[in-house]
Amino acid sequence: MEQTLYRVSRSILKTEHECLDAVQEAVLNAFHSIHTLREPRFFKTWLIRIVTNICYRIARLATDTA
């Protein structure tokens, strides 16, 4: 999953540092929220959605501060 999450984050964010931060935060959030996952077969989709949301938040913060 690491490569998939990194590729998703790289398609949204500009720097490698931001991508790595997004992936790390997504994994941490997923770990803390795993009990909310209703269908284990959708784990991959759920995790990709988490990283996507984090990436958009990071990108939005980057443009707000620029």
mmCIF file as Biopython writes it, N, C-alpha, C and O atoms, coordinates in Angstrom:
data_model
#
loop_
_atom_site.group_PDB
_atom_site.id
_atom_site.type_symbol
_atom_site.label_atom_id
_atom_site.label_alt_id
_atom_site.label_comp_id
_atom_site.label_asym_id
_atom_site.label_entity_id
_atom_site.label_seq_id
_atom_site.pdbx_PDB_ins_code
_atom_site.Cartn_x
_atom_site.Cartn_y
_atom_site.Cartn_z
_atom_site.occupancy
_atom_site.B_iso_or_equiv
_atom_site.auth_seq_id
_atom_site.auth_asym_id
_atom_site.pdbx_PDB_model_num
ATOM 1   N N  . MET A ? 1  ? 0.811   -1.201 0.000  1.0 0.0 1  A 1 
ATOM 2   C CA . MET A ? 1  ? 0.000   0.000  0.000  1.0 0.0 1  A 1 
ATOM 3   C C  . MET A ? 1  ? 0.857   1.269  0.000  1.0 0.0 1  A 1 
ATOM 4   O O  . MET A ? 1  ? 0.405   2.323  -0.446 1.0 0.0 1  A 1 
ATOM 5   N N  . GLU A ? 2  ? 2.076   1.168  0.494  1.0 0.0 2  A 1 
ATOM 6   C CA . GLU A ? 2  ? 2.912   2.360  0.618  1.0 0.0 2  A 1 
ATOM 7   C C  . GLU A ? 2  ? 3.126   3.050  -0.729 1.0 0.0 2  A 1 
ATOM 8   O O  . GLU A ? 2  ? 3.014   4.273  -0.825 1.0 0.0 2  A 1 
ATOM 9   N N  . GLN A ? 3  ? 3.429   2.280  -1.755 1.0 0.0 3  A 1 
ATOM 10  C CA . GLN A ? 3  ? 3.652   2.866  -3.079 1.0 0.0 3  A 1 
ATOM 11  C C  . GLN A ? 3  ? 2.384   3.499  -3.629 1.0 0.0 3  A 1 
ATOM 12  O O  . GLN A ? 3  ? 2.430   4.572  -4.231 1.0 0.0 3  A 1 
ATOM 13  N N  . THR A ? 4  ? 1.260   2.841  -3.425 1.0 0.0 4  A 1 
ATOM 14  C CA . THR A ? 4  ? -0.009  3.382  -3.897 1.0 0.0 4  A 1 
ATOM 15  C C  . THR A ? 4  ? -0.323  4.700  -3.203 1.0 0.0 4  A 1 
ATOM 16  O O  . THR A ? 4  ? -0.703  5.672  -3.856 1.0 0.0 4  A 1 
ATOM 17  N N  . LEU A ? 5  ? -0.172  4.737  -1.911 1.0 0.0 5  A 1 
ATOM 18  C CA . LEU A ? 5  ? -0.444  5.961  -1.162 1.0 0.0 5  A 1 
ATOM 19  C C  . LEU A ? 5  ? 0.508   7.081  -1.573 1.0 0.0 5  A 1 
ATOM 20  O O  . LEU A ? 5  ? 0.099   8.236  -1.693 1.0 0.0 5  A 1 
ATOM 21  N N  . TYR A ? 6  ? 1.768   6.741  -1.787 1.0 0.0 6  A 1 
ATOM 22  C CA . TYR A ? 6  ? 2.733   7.750  -2.211 1.0 0.0 6  A 1 
ATOM 23  C C  . TYR A ? 6  ? 2.373   8.286  -3.601 1.0 0.0 6  A 1 
ATOM 24  O O  . TYR A ? 6  ? 2.440   9.493  -3.830 1.0 0.0 6  A 1 
ATOM 25  N N  . ARG A ? 7  ? 1.995   7.409  -4.521 1.0 0.0 7  A 1 
ATOM 26  C CA . ARG A ? 7  ? 1.621   7.850  -5.870 1.0 0.0 7  A 1 
ATOM 27  C C  . ARG A ? 7  ? 0.403   8.774  -5.838 1.0 0.0 7  A 1 
ATOM 28  O O  . ARG A ? 7  ? 0.350   9.775  -6.552 1.0 0.0 7  A 1 
ATOM 29  N N  . VAL A ? 8  ? -0.559  8.427  -5.011 1.0 0.0 8  A 1 
ATOM 30  C CA . VAL A ? 8  ? -1.753  9.274  -4.889 1.0 0.0 8  A 1 
ATOM 31  C C  . VAL A ? 8  ? -1.354  10.641 -4.344 1.0 0.0 8  A 1 
ATOM 32  O O  . VAL A ? 8  ? -1.779  11.668 -4.872 1.0 0.0 8  A 1 
ATOM 33  N N  . SER A ? 9  ? -0.552  10.656 -3.304 1.0 0.0 9  A 1 
ATOM 34  C CA . SER A ? 9  ? -0.144  11.929 -2.711 1.0 0.0 9  A 1 
ATOM 35  C C  . SER A ? 9  ? 0.719   12.749 -3.681 1.0 0.0 9  A 1 
ATOM 36  O O  . SER A ? 9  ? 0.622   13.976 -3.722 1.0 0.0 9  A 1 
ATOM 37  N N  . ARG A ? 10 ? 1.551   12.071 -4.449 1.0 0.0 10 A 1 
ATOM 38  C CA . ARG A ? 10 ? 2.420   12.770 -5.415 1.0 0.0 10 A 1 
ATOM 39  C C  . ARG A ? 10 ? 1.608   13.406 -6.533 1.0 0.0 10 A 1 
ATOM 40  O O  . ARG A ? 10 ? 2.024   14.415 -7.102 1.0 0.0 10 A 1 
ATOM 41  N N  . SER A ? 11 ? 0.456   12.828 -6.854 1.0 0.0 11 A 1 
ATOM 42  C CA . SER A ? 11 ? -0.373  13.407 -7.915 1.0 0.0 11 A 1 
ATOM 43  C C  . SER A ? 11 ? -1.075  14.683 -7.447 1.0 0.0 11 A 1 
ATOM 44  O O  . SER A ? 11 ? -1.567  15.456 -8.269 1.0 0.0 11 A 1 
ATOM 45  N N  . ILE A ? 12 ? -1.123  14.906 -6.139 1.0 0.0 12 A 1 
ATOM 46  C CA . ILE A ? 12 ? -1.820  16.080 -5.604 1.0 0.0 12 A 1 
ATOM 47  C C  . ILE A ? 12 ? -0.844  17.131 -5.089 1.0 0.0 12 A 1 
ATOM 48  O O  . ILE A ? 12 ? -1.044  18.327 -5.300 1.0 0.0 12 A 1 
ATOM 49  N N  . LEU A ? 13 ? 0.203   16.686 -4.418 1.0 0.0 13 A 1 
ATOM 50  C CA . LEU A ? 13 ? 1.139   17.597 -3.764 1.0 0.0 13 A 1 
ATOM 51  C C  . LEU A ? 13 ? 2.392   17.815 -4.599 1.0 0.0 13 A 1 
ATOM 52  O O  . LEU A ? 13 ? 2.708   17.027 -5.490 1.0 0.0 13 A 1 
ATOM 53  N N  . LYS A ? 14 ? 3.095   18.893 -4.298 1.0 0.0 14 A 1 
ATOM 54  C CA . LYS A ? 14 ? 4.256   19.278 -5.097 1.0 0.0 14 A 1 
ATOM 55  C C  . LYS A ? 14 ? 5.577   18.701 -4.601 1.0 0.0 14 A 1 
ATOM 56  O O  . LYS A ? 14 ? 6.400   18.257 -5.402 1.0 0.0 14 A 1 
ATOM 57  N N  . THR A ? 15 ? 5.782   18.705 -3.294 1.0 0.0 15 A 1 
ATOM 58  C CA . THR A ? 15 ? 7.088   18.298 -2.783 1.0 0.0 15 A 1 
ATOM 59  C C  . THR A ? 15 ? 7.054   16.895 -2.188 1.0 0.0 15 A 1 
ATOM 60  O O  . THR A ? 15 ? 6.016   16.419 -1.727 1.0 0.0 15 A 1 
ATOM 61  N N  . GLU A ? 16 ? 8.200   16.254 -2.211 1.0 0.0 16 A 1 
ATOM 62  C CA . GLU A ? 16 ? 8.312   14.915 -1.637 1.0 0.0 16 A 1 
ATOM 63  C C  . GLU A ? 16 ? 8.060   14.951 -0.136 1.0 0.0 16 A 1 
ATOM 64  O O  . GLU A ? 16 ? 7.449   14.043 0.427  1.0 0.0 16 A 1 
ATOM 65  N N  . HIS A ? 17 ? 8.538   16.007 0.497  1.0 0.0 17 A 1 
ATOM 66  C CA . HIS A ? 17 ? 8.345   16.154 1.942  1.0 0.0 17 A 1 
ATOM 67  C C  . HIS A ? 17 ? 6.854   16.170 2.290  1.0 0.0 17 A 1 
ATOM 68  O O  . HIS A ? 17 ? 6.429   15.496 3.228  1.0 0.0 17 A 1 
ATOM 69  N N  . GLU A ? 18 ? 6.067   16.932 1.541  1.0 0.0 18 A 1 
ATOM 70  C CA . GLU A ? 18 ? 4.626   16.982 1.778  1.0 0.0 18 A 1 
ATOM 71  C C  . GLU A ? 18 ? 3.975   15.617 1.538  1.0 0.0 18 A 1 
ATOM 72  O O  . GLU A ? 18 ? 3.077   15.214 2.277  1.0 0.0 18 A 1 
ATOM 73  N N  . CYS A ? 19 ? 4.428   14.915 0.508  1.0 0.0 19 A 1 
ATOM 74  C CA . CYS A ? 19 ? 3.877   13.593 0.195  1.0 0.0 19 A 1 
ATOM 75  C C  . CYS A ? 19 ? 4.140   12.609 1.322  1.0 0.0 19 A 1 
ATOM 76  O O  . CYS A ? 19 ? 3.240   11.881 1.741  1.0 0.0 19 A 1 
ATOM 77  N N  . LEU A ? 20 ? 5.352   12.588 1.803  1.0 0.0 20 A 1 
ATOM 78  C CA . LEU A ? 20 ? 5.696   11.674 2.888  1.0 0.0 20 A 1 
ATOM 79  C C  . LEU A ? 20 ? 4.932   12.006 4.165  1.0 0.0 20 A 1 
ATOM 80  O O  . LEU A ? 20 ? 4.496   11.107 4.884  1.0 0.0 20 A 1 
ATOM 81  N N  . ASP A ? 21 ? 4.771   13.295 4.445  1.0 0.0 21 A 1 
ATOM 82  C CA . ASP A ? 21 ? 3.985   13.708 5.612  1.0 0.0 21 A 1 
ATOM 83  C C  . ASP A ? 21 ? 2.532   13.262 5.474  1.0 0.0 21 A 1 
ATOM 84  O O  . ASP A ? 21 ? 1.930   12.792 6.439  1.0 0.0 21 A 1 
ATOM 85  N N  . ALA A ? 22 ? 1.972   13.407 4.279  1.0 0.0 22 A 1 
ATOM 86  C CA . ALA A ? 22 ? 0.574   13.034 4.044  1.0 0.0 22 A 1 
ATOM 87  C C  . ALA A ? 22 ? 0.378   11.534 4.225  1.0 0.0 22 A 1 
ATOM 88  O O  . ALA A ? 22 ? -0.598  11.105 4.842  1.0 0.0 22 A 1 
ATOM 89  N N  . VAL A ? 23 ? 1.289   10.744 3.697  1.0 0.0 23 A 1 
ATOM 90  C CA . VAL A ? 23 ? 1.173   9.283  3.827  1.0 0.0 23 A 1 
ATOM 91  C C  . VAL A ? 23 ? 1.287   8.880  5.289  1.0 0.0 23 A 1 
ATOM 92  O O  . VAL A ? 23 ? 0.513   8.052  5.770  1.0 0.0 23 A 1 
ATOM 93  N N  . GLN A ? 24 ? 2.236   9.455  5.987  1.0 0.0 24 A 1 
ATOM 94  C CA . GLN A ? 24 ? 2.417   9.120  7.404  1.0 0.0 24 A 1 
ATOM 95  C C  . GLN A ? 24 ? 1.181   9.509  8.214  1.0 0.0 24 A 1 
ATOM 96  O O  . GLN A ? 24 ? 0.731   8.740  9.064  1.0 0.0 24 A 1 
ATOM 97  N N  . GLU A ? 25 ? 0.641   10.673 7.962  1.0 0.0 25 A 1 
ATOM 98  C CA . GLU A ? 25 ? -0.548  11.119 8.686  1.0 0.0 25 A 1 
ATOM 99  C C  . GLU A ? 25 ? -1.756  10.236 8.355  1.0 0.0 25 A 1 
ATOM 100 O O  . GLU A ? 25 ? -2.569  9.943  9.231  1.0 0.0 25 A 1 
ATOM 101 N N  . ALA A ? 26 ? -1.872  9.816  7.098  1.0 0.0 26 A 1 
ATOM 102 C CA . ALA A ? 26 ? -2.982  8.954  6.685  1.0 0.0 26 A 1 
ATOM 103 C C  . ALA A ? 26 ? -2.922  7.600  7.394  1.0 0.0 26 A 1 
ATOM 104 O O  . ALA A ? 26 ? -3.943  7.094  7.860  1.0 0.0 26 A 1 
ATOM 105 N N  . VAL A ? 27 ? -1.752  7.028  7.472  1.0 0.0 27 A 1 
ATOM 106 C CA . VAL A ? 27 ? -1.602  5.735  8.147  1.0 0.0 27 A 1 
ATOM 107 C C  . VAL A ? 27 ? -1.935  5.875  9.630  1.0 0.0 27 A 1 
ATOM 108 O O  . VAL A ? 27 ? -2.603  5.015  10.205 1.0 0.0 27 A 1 
ATOM 109 N N  . LEU A ? 28 ? -1.475  6.942  10.238 1.0 0.0 28 A 1 
ATOM 110 C CA . LEU A ? 28 ? -1.763  7.177  11.651 1.0 0.0 28 A 1 
ATOM 111 C C  . LEU A ? 28 ? -3.269  7.372  11.871 1.0 0.0 28 A 1 
ATOM 112 O O  . LEU A ? 28 ? -3.842  6.802  12.800 1.0 0.0 28 A 1 
ATOM 113 N N  . ASN A ? 29 ? -3.901  8.175  11.019 1.0 0.0 29 A 1 
ATOM 114 C CA . ASN A ? 29 ? -5.348  8.394  11.135 1.0 0.0 29 A 1 
ATOM 115 C C  . ASN A ? 29 ? -6.115  7.091  10.928 1.0 0.0 29 A 1 
ATOM 116 O O  . ASN A ? 29 ? -7.079  6.817  11.644 1.0 0.0 29 A 1 
ATOM 117 N N  . ALA A ? 30 ? -5.700  6.301  9.971  1.0 0.0 30 A 1 
ATOM 118 C CA . ALA A ? 30 ? -6.373  5.025  9.708  1.0 0.0 30 A 1 
ATOM 119 C C  . ALA A ? 30 ? -6.239  4.093  10.908 1.0 0.0 30 A 1 
ATOM 120 O O  . ALA A ? 30 ? -7.197  3.417  11.285 1.0 0.0 30 A 1 
ATOM 121 N N  . PHE A ? 31 ? -5.064  4.060  11.499 1.0 0.0 31 A 1 
ATOM 122 C CA . PHE A ? 31 ? -4.845  3.215  12.672 1.0 0.0 31 A 1 
ATOM 123 C C  . PHE A ? 31 ? -5.793  3.594  13.805 1.0 0.0 31 A 1 
ATOM 124 O O  . PHE A ? 31 ? -6.384  2.732  14.454 1.0 0.0 31 A 1 
ATOM 125 N N  . HIS A ? 32 ? -5.927  4.902  14.029 1.0 0.0 32 A 1 
ATOM 126 C CA . HIS A ? 32 ? -6.794  5.370  15.106 1.0 0.0 32 A 1 
ATOM 127 C C  . HIS A ? 32 ? -8.276  5.198  14.787 1.0 0.0 32 A 1 
ATOM 128 O O  . HIS A ? 32 ? -9.098  5.115  15.700 1.0 0.0 32 A 1 
ATOM 129 N N  . SER A ? 33 ? -8.627  5.143  13.500 1.0 0.0 33 A 1 
ATOM 130 C CA . SER A ? 33 ? -10.038 5.086  13.104 1.0 0.0 33 A 1 
ATOM 131 C C  . SER A ? 33 ? -10.450 3.748  12.504 1.0 0.0 33 A 1 
ATOM 132 O O  . SER A ? 33 ? -11.527 3.647  11.916 1.0 0.0 33 A 1 
ATOM 133 N N  . ILE A ? 34 ? -9.630  2.735  12.636 1.0 0.0 34 A 1 
ATOM 134 C CA . ILE A ? 34 ? -9.920  1.445  12.007 1.0 0.0 34 A 1 
ATOM 135 C C  . ILE A ? 34 ? -11.264 0.885  12.478 1.0 0.0 34 A 1 
ATOM 136 O O  . ILE A ? 34 ? -11.925 0.157  11.737 1.0 0.0 34 A 1 
ATOM 137 N N  . HIS A ? 35 ? -11.665 1.215  13.685 1.0 0.0 35 A 1 
ATOM 138 C CA . HIS A ? 35 ? -12.945 0.715  14.200 1.0 0.0 35 A 1 
ATOM 139 C C  . HIS A ? 35 ? -14.150 1.285  13.440 1.0 0.0 35 A 1 
ATOM 140 O O  . HIS A ? 35 ? -15.249 0.740  13.540 1.0 0.0 35 A 1 
ATOM 141 N N  . THR A ? 36 ? -13.962 2.365  12.688 1.0 0.0 36 A 1 
ATOM 142 C CA . THR A ? 36 ? -15.066 2.956  11.929 1.0 0.0 36 A 1 
ATOM 143 C C  . THR A ? 36 ? -15.248 2.306  10.561 1.0 0.0 36 A 1 
ATOM 144 O O  . THR A ? 36 ? -16.244 2.558  9.883  1.0 0.0 36 A 1 
ATOM 145 N N  . LEU A ? 37 ? -14.305 1.481  10.156 1.0 0.0 37 A 1 
ATOM 146 C CA . LEU A ? 37 ? -14.389 0.805  8.858  1.0 0.0 37 A 1 
ATOM 147 C C  . LEU A ? 37 ? -15.433 -0.305 8.946  1.0 0.0 37 A 1 
ATOM 148 O O  . LEU A ? 37 ? -15.280 -1.257 9.711  1.0 0.0 37 A 1 
ATOM 149 N N  . ARG A ? 38 ? -16.490 -0.170 8.153  1.0 0.0 38 A 1 
ATOM 150 C CA . ARG A ? 38 ? -17.597 -1.137 8.227  1.0 0.0 38 A 1 
ATOM 151 C C  . ARG A ? 38 ? -17.319 -2.408 7.457  1.0 0.0 38 A 1 
ATOM 152 O O  . ARG A ? 38 ? -17.668 -3.500 7.907  1.0 0.0 38 A 1 
ATOM 153 N N  . GLU A ? 39 ? -16.696 -2.277 6.302  1.0 0.0 39 A 1 
ATOM 154 C CA . GLU A ? 39 ? -16.424 -3.435 5.433  1.0 0.0 39 A 1 
ATOM 155 C C  . GLU A ? 39 ? -14.918 -3.567 5.220  1.0 0.0 39 A 1 
ATOM 156 O O  . GLU A ? 39 ? -14.323 -2.739 4.531  1.0 0.0 39 A 1 
ATOM 157 N N  . PRO A ? 40 ? -14.295 -4.590 5.797  1.0 0.0 40 A 1 
ATOM 158 C CA . PRO A ? 40 ? -12.850 -4.770 5.628  1.0 0.0 40 A 1 
ATOM 159 C C  . PRO A ? 40 ? -12.410 -4.876 4.164  1.0 0.0 40 A 1 
ATOM 160 O O  . PRO A ? 40 ? -11.271 -4.540 3.839  1.0 0.0 40 A 1 
ATOM 161 N N  . ARG A ? 41 ? -13.285 -5.333 3.291  1.0 0.0 41 A 1 
ATOM 162 C CA . ARG A ? 41 ? -12.898 -5.456 1.876  1.0 0.0 41 A 1 
ATOM 163 C C  . ARG A ? 41 ? -12.682 -4.098 1.219  1.0 0.0 41 A 1 
ATOM 164 O O  . ARG A ? 41 ? -12.082 -4.022 0.148  1.0 0.0 41 A 1 
ATOM 165 N N  . PHE A ? 42 ? -13.163 -3.022 1.844  1.0 0.0 42 A 1 
ATOM 166 C CA . PHE A ? 42 ? -12.980 -1.673 1.302  1.0 0.0 42 A 1 
ATOM 167 C C  . PHE A ? 42 ? -11.822 -0.931 1.964  1.0 0.0 42 A 1 
ATOM 168 O O  . PHE A ? 42 ? -11.718 0.291  1.851  1.0 0.0 42 A 1 
ATOM 169 N N  . PHE A ? 43 ? -10.956 -1.665 2.651  1.0 0.0 43 A 1 
ATOM 170 C CA . PHE A ? 43 ? -9.850  -1.035 3.372  1.0 0.0 43 A 1 
ATOM 171 C C  . PHE A ? 43 ? -8.982  -0.180 2.461  1.0 0.0 43 A 1 
ATOM 172 O O  . PHE A ? 43 ? -8.656  0.956  2.807  1.0 0.0 43 A 1 
ATOM 173 N N  . LYS A ? 44 ? -8.607  -0.705 1.309  1.0 0.0 44 A 1 
ATOM 174 C CA . LYS A ? 44 ? -7.726  0.028  0.398  1.0 0.0 44 A 1 
ATOM 175 C C  . LYS A ? 44 ? -8.379  1.331  -0.063 1.0 0.0 44 A 1 
ATOM 176 O O  . LYS A ? 44 ? -7.741  2.384  -0.050 1.0 0.0 44 A 1 
ATOM 177 N N  . THR A ? 45 ? -9.629  1.265  -0.462 1.0 0.0 45 A 1 
ATOM 178 C CA . THR A ? 45 ? -10.355 2.452  -0.906 1.0 0.0 45 A 1 
ATOM 179 C C  . THR A ? 45 ? -10.470 3.465  0.229  1.0 0.0 45 A 1 
ATOM 180 O O  . THR A ? 45 ? -10.289 4.665  0.024  1.0 0.0 45 A 1 
ATOM 181 N N  . TRP A ? 46 ? -10.767 2.974  1.413  1.0 0.0 46 A 1 
ATOM 182 C CA . TRP A ? 46 ? -10.903 3.822  2.593  1.0 0.0 46 A 1 
ATOM 183 C C  . TRP A ? 46 ? -9.595  4.547  2.897  1.0 0.0 46 A 1 
ATOM 184 O O  . TRP A ? 46 ? -9.597  5.743  3.186  1.0 0.0 46 A 1 
ATOM 185 N N  . LEU A ? 47 ? -8.485  3.827  2.831  1.0 0.0 47 A 1 
ATOM 186 C CA . LEU A ? 47 ? -7.185  4.413  3.117  1.0 0.0 47 A 1 
ATOM 187 C C  . LEU A ? 47 ? -6.780  5.427  2.041  1.0 0.0 47 A 1 
ATOM 188 O O  . LEU A ? 47 ? -6.206  6.470  2.357  1.0 0.0 47 A 1 
ATOM 189 N N  . ILE A ? 48 ? -7.070  5.129  0.800  1.0 0.0 48 A 1 
ATOM 190 C CA . ILE A ? 48 ? -6.771  6.074  -0.281 1.0 0.0 48 A 1 
ATOM 191 C C  . ILE A ? 48 ? -7.590  7.350  -0.105 1.0 0.0 48 A 1 
ATOM 192 O O  . ILE A ? 48 ? -7.093  8.447  -0.359 1.0 0.0 48 A 1 
ATOM 193 N N  . ARG A ? 49 ? -8.824  7.211  0.320  1.0 0.0 49 A 1 
ATOM 194 C CA . ARG A ? 49 ? -9.674  8.385  0.555  1.0 0.0 49 A 1 
ATOM 195 C C  . ARG A ? 49 ? -9.110  9.239  1.683  1.0 0.0 49 A 1 
ATOM 196 O O  . ARG A ? 49 ? -9.131  10.468 1.604  1.0 0.0 49 A 1 
ATOM 197 N N  . ILE A ? 50 ? -8.614  8.605  2.713  1.0 0.0 50 A 1 
ATOM 198 C CA . ILE A ? 50 ? -8.003  9.337  3.830  1.0 0.0 50 A 1 
ATOM 199 C C  . ILE A ? 50 ? -6.792  10.127 3.340  1.0 0.0 50 A 1 
ATOM 200 O O  . ILE A ? 50 ? -6.669  11.315 3.638  1.0 0.0 50 A 1 
ATOM 201 N N  . VAL A ? 51 ? -5.907  9.486  2.599  1.0 0.0 51 A 1 
ATOM 202 C CA . VAL A ? 51 ? -4.704  10.191 2.122  1.0 0.0 51 A 1 
ATOM 203 C C  . VAL A ? 51 ? -5.077  11.301 1.141  1.0 0.0 51 A 1 
ATOM 204 O O  . VAL A ? 51 ? -4.439  12.353 1.132  1.0 0.0 51 A 1 
ATOM 205 N N  . THR A ? 52 ? -6.080  11.085 0.334  1.0 0.0 52 A 1 
ATOM 206 C CA . THR A ? 52 ? -6.525  12.122 -0.603 1.0 0.0 52 A 1 
ATOM 207 C C  . THR A ? 52 ? -7.016  13.350 0.150  1.0 0.0 52 A 1 
ATOM 208 O O  . THR A ? 52 ? -6.644  14.474 -0.186 1.0 0.0 52 A 1 
ATOM 209 N N  . ASN A ? 53 ? -7.843  13.146 1.157  1.0 0.0 53 A 1 
ATOM 210 C CA . ASN A ? 53 ? -8.355  14.270 1.950  1.0 0.0 53 A 1 
ATOM 211 C C  . ASN A ? 53 ? -7.229  15.021 2.648  1.0 0.0 53 A 1 
ATOM 212 O O  . ASN A ? 53 ? -7.245  16.251 2.709  1.0 0.0 53 A 1 
ATOM 213 N N  . ILE A ? 54 ? -6.267  14.298 3.168  1.0 0.0 54 A 1 
ATOM 214 C CA . ILE A ? 54 ? -5.127  14.939 3.832  1.0 0.0 54 A 1 
ATOM 215 C C  . ILE A ? 54 ? -4.312  15.743 2.823  1.0 0.0 54 A 1 
ATOM 216 O O  . ILE A ? 54 ? -3.883  16.858 3.120  1.0 0.0 54 A 1 
ATOM 217 N N  . CYS A ? 55 ? -4.102  15.196 1.654  1.0 0.0 55 A 1 
ATOM 218 C CA . CYS A ? 55 ? -3.343  15.905 0.617  1.0 0.0 55 A 1 
ATOM 219 C C  . CYS A ? 55 ? -4.021  17.207 0.215  1.0 0.0 55 A 1 
ATOM 220 O O  . CYS A ? 55 ? -3.363  18.238 0.075  1.0 0.0 55 A 1 
ATOM 221 N N  . TYR A ? 56 ? -5.337  17.159 0.029  1.0 0.0 56 A 1 
ATOM 222 C CA . TYR A ? 56 ? -6.056  18.382 -0.329 1.0 0.0 56 A 1 
ATOM 223 C C  . TYR A ? 56 ? -5.983  19.414 0.792  1.0 0.0 56 A 1 
ATOM 224 O O  . TYR A ? 56 ? -5.903  20.613 0.522  1.0 0.0 56 A 1 
ATOM 225 N N  . ARG A ? 57 ? -6.009  18.966 2.035  1.0 0.0 57 A 1 
ATOM 226 C CA . ARG A ? 57 ? -5.880  19.891 3.159  1.0 0.0 57 A 1 
ATOM 227 C C  . ARG A ? 57 ? -4.492  20.531 3.161  1.0 0.0 57 A 1 
ATOM 228 O O  . ARG A ? 57 ? -4.367  21.740 3.352  1.0 0.0 57 A 1 
ATOM 229 N N  . ILE A ? 58 ? -3.456  19.727 2.949  1.0 0.0 58 A 1 
ATOM 230 C CA . ILE A ? 58 ? -2.084  20.244 2.917  1.0 0.0 58 A 1 
ATOM 231 C C  . ILE A ? 58 ? -1.918  21.223 1.759  1.0 0.0 58 A 1 
ATOM 232 O O  . ILE A ? 58 ? -1.311  22.281 1.923  1.0 0.0 58 A 1 
ATOM 233 N N  . ALA A ? 59 ? -2.451  20.876 0.596  1.0 0.0 59 A 1 
ATOM 234 C CA . ALA A ? 59 ? -2.347  21.752 -0.576 1.0 0.0 59 A 1 
ATOM 235 C C  . ALA A ? 59 ? -3.072  23.073 -0.333 1.0 0.0 59 A 1 
ATOM 236 O O  . ALA A ? 59 ? -2.585  24.136 -0.720 1.0 0.0 59 A 1 
ATOM 237 N N  . ARG A ? 60 ? -4.223  23.003 0.301  1.0 0.0 60 A 1 
ATOM 238 C CA . ARG A ? 60 ? -4.989  24.208 0.607  1.0 0.0 60 A 1 
ATOM 239 C C  . ARG A ? 60 ? -4.228  25.085 1.583  1.0 0.0 60 A 1 
ATOM 240 O O  . ARG A ? 60 ? -4.199  26.305 1.423  1.0 0.0 60 A 1 
ATOM 241 N N  . LEU A ? 61 ? -3.613  24.488 2.589  1.0 0.0 61 A 1 
ATOM 242 C CA . LEU A ? 61 ? -2.821  25.265 3.555  1.0 0.0 61 A 1 
ATOM 243 C C  . LEU A ? 61 ? -1.611  25.909 2.879  1.0 0.0 61 A 1 
ATOM 244 O O  . LEU A ? 61 ? -1.233  27.034 3.206  1.0 0.0 61 A 1 
ATOM 245 N N  . ALA A ? 62 ? -1.013  25.192 1.941  1.0 0.0 62 A 1 
ATOM 246 C CA . ALA A ? 62 ? 0.160   25.715 1.238  1.0 0.0 62 A 1 
ATOM 247 C C  . ALA A ? 62 ? -0.214  26.931 0.387  1.0 0.0 62 A 1 
ATOM 248 O O  . ALA A ? 62 ? 0.553   27.892 0.309  1.0 0.0 62 A 1 
ATOM 249 N N  . THR A ? 63 ? -1.374  26.895 -0.244 1.0 0.0 63 A 1 
ATOM 250 C CA . THR A ? 63 ? -1.782  28.024 -1.077 1.0 0.0 63 A 1 
ATOM 251 C C  . THR A ? 63 ? -2.266  29.190 -0.220 1.0 0.0 63 A 1 
ATOM 252 O O  . THR A ? 63 ? -2.139  30.346 -0.625 1.0 0.0 63 A 1 
ATOM 253 N N  . ASP A ? 64 ? -2.818  28.904 0.954  1.0 0.0 64 A 1 
ATOM 254 C CA . ASP A ? 64 ? -3.266  29.978 1.852  1.0 0.0 64 A 1 
ATOM 255 C C  . ASP A ? 64 ? -2.095  30.753 2.423  1.0 0.0 64 A 1 
ATOM 256 O O  . ASP A ? 64 ? -2.202  31.960 2.638  1.0 0.0 64 A 1 
ATOM 257 N N  . THR A ? 65 ? -0.992  30.091 2.670  1.0 0.0 65 A 1 
ATOM 258 C CA . THR A ? 65 ? 0.163   30.751 3.261  1.0 0.0 65 A 1 
ATOM 259 C C  . THR A ? 65 ? 1.062   31.403 2.211  1.0 0.0 65 A 1 
ATOM 260 O O  . THR A ? 65 ? 1.933   32.205 2.550  1.0 0.0 65 A 1 
ATOM 261 N N  . ALA A ? 66 ? 0.856   31.065 0.958  1.0 0.0 66 A 1 
ATOM 262 C CA . ALA A ? 66 ? 1.711   31.635 -0.100 1.0 0.0 66 A 1 
ATOM 263 C C  . ALA A ? 66 ? 1.292   33.025 -0.488 1.0 0.0 66 A 1 
ATOM 264 O O  . ALA A ? 66 ? 1.910   33.636 -1.360 1.0 0.0 66 A 1 
#
